[in-house]
Amino acid sequence: MSTPLVLNLRSLCGLLALLMLTASVSMAQPVSNHGNKFEQLDQLLPAPNPYRSADGAPGPDYWQQRCDYDIECTLDVENQRLDGEELITYYNQSPHTLRYLWLQLDENQHSPENDNQYFDPNAINPTMSAAQLAGLEPAEDKEKYGHKIQEVTTANGDPLRYTINQTMMRIDLPQALKPGETFSFRVKWYYYLIDRIAVREAVINSATNLARGGYEYFPGDGNYLFTITQSVENTTGAPVSLRPYGQVRRHDQPESRAFFILHEGVVRMSDGELEEIGYDDMPDLAEGEQRIDVAEDGWIGFTDKYWMTTLIPQPGTPFRSVAREVGGVYLTETVLEPVTVAAGETAQAQSLLFAGAKEWETIRAYEQAGVDRFVDSIDWGWFFFLTKPIFQLLHWLNAAIGNMGWAIIVLTLVIKAILFPLSYKSYSSMAKMKELQPEMEKLKERAGDDREQLQKGMMELYKKNKVNPASGCLPILLQIPIFFSLYKVIFVTLELRHAPWLGWIRDLSAPDPSSILNLFGLLPWSTPDPGSIFFILSLGVLPILLGISMWLQQKLNPAPPDPTQRMIFAWMPWVFMFMLGSFASGLVLYWIANNTITFLQQYAIMRSHGYRPDILGNILGSGKSDEKK
């Protein structure tokens, strides 16, 4: 029998099972007529013999061939072409001496030489739908489809003779392969993937009129969701039970700034339940945590900040979802239910593969096409109920304005406007507390070290003036999840990648490229590389504006009287300036916009309560309590 194929690629995708290339020994098999009720039972369950015992178990002379594959291939998404080279090792475990091997070239179903490409008058029925009529037509540009065999050699590189007849290729062995011996050879090939929706092949899949492999094109986003078909032919004399499976392997961790707000690692959906597993947690997974039995819908794969590779069994298909680490290799796997292949029969299993960028419109289109909750593969975070609508608003603003940088500023302005009532209440409470500051100082002088008397006096003062000291904190606490969600959206969204703003900012997902070390390009020398420890000193225009905006926001109020607090507040803007200097410029732009709008709001609210902040005095260090006008 033939062996199902799994590819092990050392790339982000770790692609799997893309080529249906199987090896087998040809054996004559009886044809079963399952529709004949008088059919002899030995067609399905042969009489006891040396190969099968009376209960159907393998007998003393039972044998089964083995074939190992080591495949490396490259997928050209733009041209829909798959190039591969593989080392095949064939184990002759039969009692026969072999002089040639057969390989099944499954993609030759679409070759112009295949019988499927010729018109069959027997396929015409009295009543046929438009789709069935379309199935009679060959694919466009059919000459390019099918396996293109470039080279067949021994493991040492010596050429081998081969003959191709439709979907079968016979390879002549240089010498007879005796029982118990092995033979290794290499095959180099390529083929073009078909559009499984456009190519109608009633012969292959009359139930759906779709091709059994290929890609599915979504014109709205220009991306591709690949359909993977695993095929196996049972050339033995008895039924065989097999489990189709697929794997995505990752041989290293991504080099990225994996902050606590960003998940990188395994992401999987199991019957509506989302699970995220970090790379560092995979070696510690227990057996029960590695495997999940999915009843109907799910998917599993690897994700990082912008990219994802995901295995997606057909919707409604039960499967086992596996995530594990083996010898430094991170592995995700889908194992489908067992399939029993009768003697002489062929079985196949289909699944989907997504390998690409986590673009929201693309992911949403696949979800609408039937992939369960695929939008949740994007890392929305703890406050997903906030990050999702915030992102949709940002996406809409970007489409309306045509510039992601201005969209970030407008989004920050919109959210600050929505939260203005909370901000007003918070700043108003702070203003009232400020108004009571002189009386509170008098209370402290009268109470001295008597804390109980001081607390009692302060409570009476609050009650008399109808002031709640906690009312200024609550609005701020309510705003924290919203601004954290906005920060999360800007941090992880793919739409910022290579998105320009203005002037020198050509990529909002990258740090500000300007540098104070060469006076922002005026001096003729280069600046430290982003990987250098000195890069933190290479401040651009946006980080400097960030520090200034935080510093000005502080100057709305006099410096704290406590020396320690005063020193911390004095250094904070400049520490943040260096910390965020290497962040994405889109994030820094958001913080600048947020600080500027907060400054204007706080200044306006303080003026509405009759106070004029002494900004210049606070900057010069001579500022006193804000005067009431």
Secondary structure as a PSIPRED ss2 file (coil, helix, strand):
# PSIPRED VFORMAT (PSIPRED V4.0)

   1 M C   1.000  0.000  0.000
   2 S C   1.000  0.000  0.000
   3 T C   1.000  0.000  0.000
   4 P C   1.000  0.000  0.000
   5 L C   1.000  0.000  0.000
   6 V C   1.000  0.000  0.000
   7 L C   1.000  0.000  0.000
   8 N C   1.000  0.000  0.000
   9 L C   1.000  0.000  0.000
  10 R C   1.000  0.000  0.000
  11 S C   1.000  0.000  0.000
  12 L C   1.000  0.000  0.000
  13 C C   1.000  0.000  0.000
  14 G C   1.000  0.000  0.000
  15 L C   1.000  0.000  0.000
  16 L C   1.000  0.000  0.000
  17 A C   1.000  0.000  0.000
  18 L C   1.000  0.000  0.000
  19 L C   1.000  0.000  0.000
  20 M C   1.000  0.000  0.000
  21 L E   0.000  0.000  1.000
  22 T E   0.000  0.000  1.000
  23 A E   0.000  0.000  1.000
  24 S E   0.000  0.000  1.000
  25 V C   1.000  0.000  0.000
  26 S C   1.000  0.000  0.000
  27 M C   1.000  0.000  0.000
  28 A C   1.000  0.000  0.000
  29 Q C   1.000  0.000  0.000
  30 P C   1.000  0.000  0.000
  31 V C   1.000  0.000  0.000
  32 S C   1.000  0.000  0.000
  33 N C   1.000  0.000  0.000
  34 H C   1.000  0.000  0.000
  35 G C   1.000  0.000  0.000
  36 N C   1.000  0.000  0.000
  37 K C   1.000  0.000  0.000
  38 F C   1.000  0.000  0.000
  39 E C   1.000  0.000  0.000
  40 Q C   1.000  0.000  0.000
  41 L H   0.000  1.000  0.000
  42 D H   0.000  1.000  0.000
  43 Q H   0.000  1.000  0.000
  44 L C   1.000  0.000  0.000
  45 L C   1.000  0.000  0.000
  46 P C   1.000  0.000  0.000
  47 A C   1.000  0.000  0.000
  48 P C   1.000  0.000  0.000
  49 N C   1.000  0.000  0.000
  50 P C   1.000  0.000  0.000
  51 Y C   1.000  0.000  0.000
  52 R E   0.000  0.000  1.000
  53 S C   1.000  0.000  0.000
  54 A C   1.000  0.000  0.000
  55 D C   1.000  0.000  0.000
  56 G C   1.000  0.000  0.000
  57 A C   1.000  0.000  0.000
  58 P E   0.000  0.000  1.000
  59 G C   1.000  0.000  0.000
  60 P C   1.000  0.000  0.000
  61 D C   1.000  0.000  0.000
  62 Y C   1.000  0.000  0.000
  63 W C   1.000  0.000  0.000
  64 Q C   1.000  0.000  0.000
  65 Q C   1.000  0.000  0.000
  66 R E   0.000  0.000  1.000
  67 C E   0.000  0.000  1.000
  68 D E   0.000  0.000  1.000
  69 Y E   0.000  0.000  1.000
  70 D E   0.000  0.000  1.000
  71 I E   0.000  0.000  1.000
  72 E E   0.000  0.000  1.000
  73 C E   0.000  0.000  1.000
  74 T E   0.000  0.000  1.000
  75 L E   0.000  0.000  1.000
  76 D E   0.000  0.000  1.000
  77 V C   1.000  0.000  0.000
  78 E C   1.000  0.000  0.000
  79 N C   1.000  0.000  0.000
  80 Q C   1.000  0.000  0.000
  81 R E   0.000  0.000  1.000
  82 L E   0.000  0.000  1.000
  83 D E   0.000  0.000  1.000
  84 G E   0.000  0.000  1.000
  85 E E   0.000  0.000  1.000
  86 E E   0.000  0.000  1.000
  87 L E   0.000  0.000  1.000
  88 I E   0.000  0.000  1.000
  89 T E   0.000  0.000  1.000
  90 Y E   0.000  0.000  1.000
  91 Y E   0.000  0.000  1.000
  92 N C   1.000  0.000  0.000
  93 Q C   1.000  0.000  0.000
  94 S C   1.000  0.000  0.000
  95 P C   1.000  0.000  0.000
  96 H C   1.000  0.000  0.000
  97 T C   1.000  0.000  0.000
  98 L E   0.000  0.000  1.000
  99 R E   0.000  0.000  1.000
 100 Y E   0.000  0.000  1.000
 101 L E   0.000  0.000  1.000
 102 W E   0.000  0.000  1.000
 103 L E   0.000  0.000  1.000
 104 Q E   0.000  0.000  1.000
 105 L E   0.000  0.000  1.000
 106 D H   0.000  1.000  0.000
 107 E H   0.000  1.000  0.000
 108 N H   0.000  1.000  0.000
 109 Q H   0.000  1.000  0.000
 110 H H   0.000  1.000  0.000
 111 S C   1.000  0.000  0.000
 112 P C   1.000  0.000  0.000
 113 E C   1.000  0.000  0.000
 114 N C   1.000  0.000  0.000
 115 D H   0.000  1.000  0.000
 116 N H   0.000  1.000  0.000
 117 Q H   0.000  1.000  0.000
 118 Y C   1.000  0.000  0.000
 119 F C   1.000  0.000  0.000
 120 D C   1.000  0.000  0.000
 121 P H   0.000  1.000  0.000
 122 N H   0.000  1.000  0.000
 123 A H   0.000  1.000  0.000
 124 I C   1.000  0.000  0.000
 125 N C   1.000  0.000  0.000
 126 P C   1.000  0.000  0.000
 127 T C   1.000  0.000  0.000
 128 M C   1.000  0.000  0.000
 129 S C   1.000  0.000  0.000
 130 A H   0.000  1.000  0.000
 131 A H   0.000  1.000  0.000
 132 Q H   0.000  1.000  0.000
 133 L H   0.000  1.000  0.000
 134 A H   0.000  1.000  0.000
 135 G C   1.000  0.000  0.000
 136 L C   1.000  0.000  0.000
 137 E C   1.000  0.000  0.000
 138 P C   1.000  0.000  0.000
 139 A C   1.000  0.000  0.000
 140 E C   1.000  0.000  0.000
 141 D C   1.000  0.000  0.000
 142 K H   0.000  1.000  0.000
 143 E H   0.000  1.000  0.000
 144 K H   0.000  1.000  0.000
 145 Y C   1.000  0.000  0.000
 146 G C   1.000  0.000  0.000
 147 H C   1.000  0.000  0.000
 148 K E   0.000  0.000  1.000
 149 I E   0.000  0.000  1.000
 150 Q E   0.000  0.000  1.000
 151 E E   0.000  0.000  1.000
 152 V E   0.000  0.000  1.000
 153 T E   0.000  0.000  1.000
 154 T E   0.000  0.000  1.000
 155 A C   1.000  0.000  0.000
 156 N C   1.000  0.000  0.000
 157 G C   1.000  0.000  0.000
 158 D C   1.000  0.000  0.000
 159 P E   0.000  0.000  1.000
 160 L C   1.000  0.000  0.000
 161 R C   1.000  0.000  0.000
 162 Y E   0.000  0.000  1.000
 163 T E   0.000  0.000  1.000
 164 I E   0.000  0.000  1.000
 165 N E   0.000  0.000  1.000
 166 Q C   1.000  0.000  0.000
 167 T C   1.000  0.000  0.000
 168 M E   0.000  0.000  1.000
 169 M E   0.000  0.000  1.000
 170 R E   0.000  0.000  1.000
 171 I E   0.000  0.000  1.000
 172 D E   0.000  0.000  1.000
 173 L E   0.000  0.000  1.000
 174 P E   0.000  0.000  1.000
 175 Q E   0.000  0.000  1.000
 176 A E   0.000  0.000  1.000
 177 L E   0.000  0.000  1.000
 178 K C   1.000  0.000  0.000
 179 P C   1.000  0.000  0.000
 180 G C   1.000  0.000  0.000
 181 E C   1.000  0.000  0.000
 182 T E   0.000  0.000  1.000
 183 F E   0.000  0.000  1.000
 184 S E   0.000  0.000  1.000
 185 F E   0.000  0.000  1.000
 186 R E   0.000  0.000  1.000
 187 V E   0.000  0.000  1.000
 188 K E   0.000  0.000  1.000
 189 W E   0.000  0.000  1.000
 190 Y E   0.000  0.000  1.000
 191 Y E   0.000  0.000  1.000
 192 Y E   0.000  0.000  1.000
 193 L C   1.000  0.000  0.000
 194 I C   1.000  0.000  0.000
 195 D E   0.000  0.000  1.000
 196 R C   1.000  0.000  0.000
 197 I C   1.000  0.000  0.000
 198 A C   1.000  0.000  0.000
 199 V C   1.000  0.000  0.000
 200 R C   1.000  0.000  0.000
 201 E C   1.000  0.000  0.000
 202 A C   1.000  0.000  0.000
 203 V C   1.000  0.000  0.000
 204 I C   1.000  0.000  0.000
 205 N C   1.000  0.000  0.000
 206 S C   1.000  0.000  0.000
 207 A C   1.000  0.000  0.000
 208 T C   1.000  0.000  0.000
 209 N C   1.000  0.000  0.000
 210 L C   1.000  0.000  0.000
 211 A C   1.000  0.000  0.000
 212 R C   1.000  0.000  0.000
 213 G C   1.000  0.000  0.000
 214 G E   0.000  0.000  1.000
 215 Y E   0.000  0.000  1.000
 216 E E   0.000  0.000  1.000
 217 Y E   0.000  0.000  1.000
 218 F E   0.000  0.000  1.000
 219 P C   1.000  0.000  0.000
 220 G C   1.000  0.000  0.000
 221 D C   1.000  0.000  0.000
 222 G C   1.000  0.000  0.000
 223 N E   0.000  0.000  1.000
 224 Y E   0.000  0.000  1.000
 225 L E   0.000  0.000  1.000
 226 F E   0.000  0.000  1.000
 227 T E   0.000  0.000  1.000
 228 I E   0.000  0.000  1.000
 229 T E   0.000  0.000  1.000
 230 Q E   0.000  0.000  1.000
 231 S E   0.000  0.000  1.000
 232 V E   0.000  0.000  1.000
 233 E E   0.000  0.000  1.000
 234 N C   1.000  0.000  0.000
 235 T C   1.000  0.000  0.000
 236 T C   1.000  0.000  0.000
 237 G C   1.000  0.000  0.000
 238 A C   1.000  0.000  0.000
 239 P C   1.000  0.000  0.000
 240 V E   0.000  0.000  1.000
 241 S E   0.000  0.000  1.000
 242 L E   0.000  0.000  1.000
 243 R C   1.000  0.000  0.000
 244 P C   1.000  0.000  0.000
 245 Y E   0.000  0.000  1.000
 246 G E   0.000  0.000  1.000
 247 Q E   0.000  0.000  1.000
 248 V E   0.000  0.000  1.000
 249 R E   0.000  0.000  1.000
 250 R E   0.000  0.000  1.000
 251 H C   1.000  0.000  0.000
 252 D C   1.000  0.000  0.000
 253 Q C   1.000  0.000  0.000
 254 P C   1.000  0.000  0.000
 255 E C   1.000  0.000  0.000
 256 S C   1.000  0.000  0.000
 257 R C   1.000  0.000  0.000
 258 A C   1.000  0.000  0.000
 259 F C   1.000  0.000  0.000
 260 F C   1.000  0.000  0.000
 261 I C   1.000  0.000  0.000
 262 L C   1.000  0.000  0.000
 263 H C   1.000  0.000  0.000
 264 E C   1.000  0.000  0.000
 265 G E   0.000  0.000  1.000
 266 V E   0.000  0.000  1.000
 267 V E   0.000  0.000  1.000
 268 R E   0.000  0.000  1.000
 269 M E   0.000  0.000  1.000
 270 S E   0.000  0.000  1.000
 271 D C   1.000  0.000  0.000
 272 G C   1.000  0.000  0.000
 273 E E   0.000  0.000  1.000
 274 L E   0.000  0.000  1.000
 275 E E   0.000  0.000  1.000
 276 E E   0.000  0.000  1.000
 277 I E   0.000  0.000  1.000
 278 G E   0.000  0.000  1.000
 279 Y H   0.000  1.000  0.000
 280 D H   0.000  1.000  0.000
 281 D H   0.000  1.000  0.000
 282 M H   0.000  1.000  0.000
 283 P H   0.000  1.000  0.000
 284 D H   0.000  1.000  0.000
 285 L C   1.000  0.000  0.000
 286 A C   1.000  0.000  0.000
 287 E H   0.000  1.000  0.000
 288 G H   0.000  1.000  0.000
 289 E H   0.000  1.000  0.000
 290 Q H   0.000  1.000  0.000
 291 R E   0.000  0.000  1.000
 292 I E   0.000  0.000  1.000
 293 D E   0.000  0.000  1.000
 294 V E   0.000  0.000  1.000
 295 A C   1.000  0.000  0.000
 296 E C   1.000  0.000  0.000
 297 D C   1.000  0.000  0.000
 298 G E   0.000  0.000  1.000
 299 W E   0.000  0.000  1.000
 300 I E   0.000  0.000  1.000
 301 G E   0.000  0.000  1.000
 302 F E   0.000  0.000  1.000
 303 T E   0.000  0.000  1.000
 304 D C   1.000  0.000  0.000
 305 K C   1.000  0.000  0.000
 306 Y C   1.000  0.000  0.000
 307 W E   0.000  0.000  1.000
 308 M E   0.000  0.000  1.000
 309 T E   0.000  0.000  1.000
 310 T E   0.000  0.000  1.000
 311 L E   0.000  0.000  1.000
 312 I E   0.000  0.000  1.000
 313 P E   0.000  0.000  1.000
 314 Q C   1.000  0.000  0.000
 315 P C   1.000  0.000  0.000
 316 G C   1.000  0.000  0.000
 317 T C   1.000  0.000  0.000
 318 P C   1.000  0.000  0.000
 319 F E   0.000  0.000  1.000
 320 R E   0.000  0.000  1.000
 321 S E   0.000  0.000  1.000
 322 V E   0.000  0.000  1.000
 323 A E   0.000  0.000  1.000
 324 R E   0.000  0.000  1.000
 325 E E   0.000  0.000  1.000
 326 V E   0.000  0.000  1.000
 327 G C   1.000  0.000  0.000
 328 G C   1.000  0.000  0.000
 329 V E   0.000  0.000  1.000
 330 Y E   0.000  0.000  1.000
 331 L E   0.000  0.000  1.000
 332 T E   0.000  0.000  1.000
 333 E E   0.000  0.000  1.000
 334 T E   0.000  0.000  1.000
 335 V E   0.000  0.000  1.000
 336 L E   0.000  0.000  1.000
 337 E C   1.000  0.000  0.000
 338 P C   1.000  0.000  0.000
 339 V E   0.000  0.000  1.000
 340 T E   0.000  0.000  1.000
 341 V E   0.000  0.000  1.000
 342 A C   1.000  0.000  0.000
 343 A C   1.000  0.000  0.000
 344 G C   1.000  0.000  0.000
 345 E C   1.000  0.000  0.000
 346 T E   0.000  0.000  1.000
 347 A E   0.000  0.000  1.000
 348 Q E   0.000  0.000  1.000
 349 A E   0.000  0.000  1.000
 350 Q E   0.000  0.000  1.000
 351 S E   0.000  0.000  1.000
 352 L E   0.000  0.000  1.000
 353 L E   0.000  0.000  1.000
 354 F E   0.000  0.000  1.000
 355 A E   0.000  0.000  1.000
 356 G E   0.000  0.000  1.000
 357 A E   0.000  0.000  1.000
 358 K C   1.000  0.000  0.000
 359 E C   1.000  0.000  0.000
 360 W H   0.000  1.000  0.000
 361 E H   0.000  1.000  0.000
 362 T H   0.000  1.000  0.000
 363 I H   0.000  1.000  0.000
 364 R H   0.000  1.000  0.000
 365 A H   0.000  1.000  0.000
 366 Y H   0.000  1.000  0.000
 367 E H   0.000  1.000  0.000
 368 Q H   0.000  1.000  0.000
 369 A C   1.000  0.000  0.000
 370 G C   1.000  0.000  0.000
 371 V C   1.000  0.000  0.000
 372 D C   1.000  0.000  0.000
 373 R C   1.000  0.000  0.000
 374 F H   0.000  1.000  0.000
 375 V H   0.000  1.000  0.000
 376 D H   0.000  1.000  0.000
 377 S H   0.000  1.000  0.000
 378 I C   1.000  0.000  0.000
 379 D C   1.000  0.000  0.000
 380 W C   1.000  0.000  0.000
 381 G C   1.000  0.000  0.000
 382 W C   1.000  0.000  0.000
 383 F C   1.000  0.000  0.000
 384 F H   0.000  1.000  0.000
 385 F H   0.000  1.000  0.000
 386 L H   0.000  1.000  0.000
 387 T H   0.000  1.000  0.000
 388 K H   0.000  1.000  0.000
 389 P H   0.000  1.000  0.000
 390 I H   0.000  1.000  0.000
 391 F H   0.000  1.000  0.000
 392 Q H   0.000  1.000  0.000
 393 L H   0.000  1.000  0.000
 394 L H   0.000  1.000  0.000
 395 H H   0.000  1.000  0.000
 396 W H   0.000  1.000  0.000
 397 L H   0.000  1.000  0.000
 398 N H   0.000  1.000  0.000
 399 A H   0.000  1.000  0.000
 400 A H   0.000  1.000  0.000
 401 I H   0.000  1.000  0.000
 402 G C   1.000  0.000  0.000
 403 N C   1.000  0.000  0.000
 404 M H   0.000  1.000  0.000
 405 G H   0.000  1.000  0.000
 406 W H   0.000  1.000  0.000
 407 A H   0.000  1.000  0.000
 408 I H   0.000  1.000  0.000
 409 I H   0.000  1.000  0.000
 410 V H   0.000  1.000  0.000
 411 L H   0.000  1.000  0.000
 412 T H   0.000  1.000  0.000
 413 L H   0.000  1.000  0.000
 414 V H   0.000  1.000  0.000
 415 I H   0.000  1.000  0.000
 416 K H   0.000  1.000  0.000
 417 A H   0.000  1.000  0.000
 418 I H   0.000  1.000  0.000
 419 L C   1.000  0.000  0.000
 420 F H   0.000  1.000  0.000
 421 P H   0.000  1.000  0.000
 422 L H   0.000  1.000  0.000
 423 S H   0.000  1.000  0.000
 424 Y H   0.000  1.000  0.000
 425 K H   0.000  1.000  0.000
 426 S H   0.000  1.000  0.000
 427 Y H   0.000  1.000  0.000
 428 S H   0.000  1.000  0.000
 429 S H   0.000  1.000  0.000
 430 M H   0.000  1.000  0.000
 431 A H   0.000  1.000  0.000
 432 K H   0.000  1.000  0.000
 433 M H   0.000  1.000  0.000
 434 K H   0.000  1.000  0.000
 435 E H   0.000  1.000  0.000
 436 L C   1.000  0.000  0.000
 437 Q H   0.000  1.000  0.000
 438 P H   0.000  1.000  0.000
 439 E H   0.000  1.000  0.000
 440 M H   0.000  1.000  0.000
 441 E H   0.000  1.000  0.000
 442 K H   0.000  1.000  0.000
 443 L H   0.000  1.000  0.000
 444 K H   0.000  1.000  0.000
 445 E H   0.000  1.000  0.000
 446 R H   0.000  1.000  0.000
 447 A H   0.000  1.000  0.000
 448 G C   1.000  0.000  0.000
 449 D C   1.000  0.000  0.000
 450 D C   1.000  0.000  0.000
 451 R H   0.000  1.000  0.000
 452 E H   0.000  1.000  0.000
 453 Q H   0.000  1.000  0.000
 454 L H   0.000  1.000  0.000
 455 Q H   0.000  1.000  0.000
 456 K H   0.000  1.000  0.000
 457 G H   0.000  1.000  0.000
 458 M H   0.000  1.000  0.000
 459 M H   0.000  1.000  0.000
 460 E H   0.000  1.000  0.000
 461 L H   0.000  1.000  0.000
 462 Y H   0.000  1.000  0.000
 463 K H   0.000  1.000  0.000
 464 K H   0.000  1.000  0.000
 465 N C   1.000  0.000  0.000
 466 K C   1.000  0.000  0.000
 467 V C   1.000  0.000  0.000
 468 N C   1.000  0.000  0.000
 469 P H   0.000  1.000  0.000
 470 A H   0.000  1.000  0.000
 471 S H   0.000  1.000  0.000
 472 G H   0.000  1.000  0.000
 473 C C   1.000  0.000  0.000
 474 L H   0.000  1.000  0.000
 475 P H   0.000  1.000  0.000
 476 I H   0.000  1.000  0.000
 477 L H   0.000  1.000  0.000
 478 L H   0.000  1.000  0.000
 479 Q H   0.000  1.000  0.000
 480 I H   0.000  1.000  0.000
 481 P H   0.000  1.000  0.000
 482 I H   0.000  1.000  0.000
 483 F H   0.000  1.000  0.000
 484 F H   0.000  1.000  0.000
 485 S H   0.000  1.000  0.000
 486 L H   0.000  1.000  0.000
 487 Y H   0.000  1.000  0.000
 488 K H   0.000  1.000  0.000
 489 V H   0.000  1.000  0.000
 490 I H   0.000  1.000  0.000
 491 F H   0.000  1.000  0.000
 492 V H   0.000  1.000  0.000
 493 T C   1.000  0.000  0.000
 494 L H   0.000  1.000  0.000
 495 E H   0.000  1.000  0.000
 496 L H   0.000  1.000  0.000
 497 R C   1.000  0.000  0.000
 498 H C   1.000  0.000  0.000
 499 A C   1.000  0.000  0.000
 500 P C   1.000  0.000  0.000
 501 W C   1.000  0.000  0.000
 502 L C   1.000  0.000  0.000
 503 G C   1.000  0.000  0.000
 504 W C   1.000  0.000  0.000
 505 I C   1.000  0.000  0.000
 506 R C   1.000  0.000  0.000
 507 D C   1.000  0.000  0.000
 508 L C   1.000  0.000  0.000
 509 S C   1.000  0.000  0.000
 510 A C   1.000  0.000  0.000
 511 P C   1.000  0.000  0.000
 512 D C   1.000  0.000  0.000
 513 P C   1.000  0.000  0.000
 514 S C   1.000  0.000  0.000
 515 S C   1.000  0.000  0.000
 516 I H   0.000  1.000  0.000
 517 L H   0.000  1.000  0.000
 518 N H   0.000  1.000  0.000
 519 L C   1.000  0.000  0.000
 520 F C   1.000  0.000  0.000
 521 G C   1.000  0.000  0.000
 522 L C   1.000  0.000  0.000
 523 L C   1.000  0.000  0.000
 524 P C   1.000  0.000  0.000
 525 W C   1.000  0.000  0.000
 526 S C   1.000  0.000  0.000
 527 T C   1.000  0.000  0.000
 528 P C   1.000  0.000  0.000
 529 D C   1.000  0.000  0.000
 530 P C   1.000  0.000  0.000
 531 G C   1.000  0.000  0.000
 532 S C   1.000  0.000  0.000
 533 I H   0.000  1.000  0.000
 534 F H   0.000  1.000  0.000
 535 F H   0.000  1.000  0.000
 536 I H   0.000  1.000  0.000
 537 L H   0.000  1.000  0.000
 538 S C   1.000  0.000  0.000
 539 L C   1.000  0.000  0.000
 540 G C   1.000  0.000  0.000
 541 V H   0.000  1.000  0.000
 542 L H   0.000  1.000  0.000
 543 P H   0.000  1.000  0.000
 544 I H   0.000  1.000  0.000
 545 L H   0.000  1.000  0.000
 546 L H   0.000  1.000  0.000
 547 G H   0.000  1.000  0.000
 548 I H   0.000  1.000  0.000
 549 S H   0.000  1.000  0.000
 550 M H   0.000  1.000  0.000
 551 W H   0.000  1.000  0.000
 552 L H   0.000  1.000  0.000
 553 Q H   0.000  1.000  0.000
 554 Q H   0.000  1.000  0.000
 555 K C   1.000  0.000  0.000
 556 L C   1.000  0.000  0.000
 557 N C   1.000  0.000  0.000
 558 P C   1.000  0.000  0.000
 559 A C   1.000  0.000  0.000
 560 P C   1.000  0.000  0.000
 561 P C   1.000  0.000  0.000
 562 D C   1.000  0.000  0.000
 563 P H   0.000  1.000  0.000
 564 T H   0.000  1.000  0.000
 565 Q H   0.000  1.000  0.000
 566 R H   0.000  1.000  0.000
 567 M H   0.000  1.000  0.000
 568 I H   0.000  1.000  0.000
 569 F H   0.000  1.000  0.000
 570 A H   0.000  1.000  0.000
 571 W H   0.000  1.000  0.000
 572 M H   0.000  1.000  0.000
 573 P H   0.000  1.000  0.000
 574 W H   0.000  1.000  0.000
 575 V H   0.000  1.000  0.000
 576 F H   0.000  1.000  0.000
 577 M H   0.000  1.000  0.000
 578 F H   0.000  1.000  0.000
 579 M H   0.000  1.000  0.000
 580 L H   0.000  1.000  0.000
 581 G H   0.000  1.000  0.000
 582 S H   0.000  1.000  0.000
 583 F C   1.000  0.000  0.000
 584 A C   1.000  0.000  0.000
 585 S H   0.000  1.000  0.000
 586 G H   0.000  1.000  0.000
 587 L H   0.000  1.000  0.000
 588 V H   0.000  1.000  0.000
 589 L H   0.000  1.000  0.000
 590 Y H   0.000  1.000  0.000
 591 W H   0.000  1.000  0.000
 592 I H   0.000  1.000  0.000
 593 A H   0.000  1.000  0.000
 594 N H   0.000  1.000  0.000
 595 N H   0.000  1.000  0.000
 596 T H   0.000  1.000  0.000
 597 I H   0.000  1.000  0.000
 598 T H   0.000  1.000  0.000
 599 F H   0.000  1.000  0.000
 600 L H   0.000  1.000  0.000
 601 Q H   0.000  1.000  0.000
 602 Q H   0.000  1.000  0.000
 603 Y H   0.000  1.000  0.000
 604 A H   0.000  1.000  0.000
 605 I H   0.000  1.000  0.000
 606 M H   0.000  1.000  0.000
 607 R H   0.000  1.000  0.000
 608 S H   0.000  1.000  0.000
 609 H C   1.000  0.000  0.000
 610 G C   1.000  0.000  0.000
 611 Y E   0.000  0.000  1.000
 612 R E   0.000  0.000  1.000
 613 P C   1.000  0.000  0.000
 614 D C   1.000  0.000  0.000
 615 I H   0.000  1.000  0.000
 616 L H   0.000  1.000  0.000
 617 G H   0.000  1.000  0.000
 618 N H   0.000  1.000  0.000
 619 I H   0.000  1.000  0.000
 620 L H   0.000  1.000  0.000
 621 G C   1.000  0.000  0.000
 622 S C   1.000  0.000  0.000
 623 G C   1.000  0.000  0.000
 624 K C   1.000  0.000  0.000
 625 S C   1.000  0.000  0.000
 626 D C   1.000  0.000  0.000
 627 E E   0.000  0.000  1.000
 628 K E   0.000  0.000  1.000
 629 K C   1.000  0.000  0.000
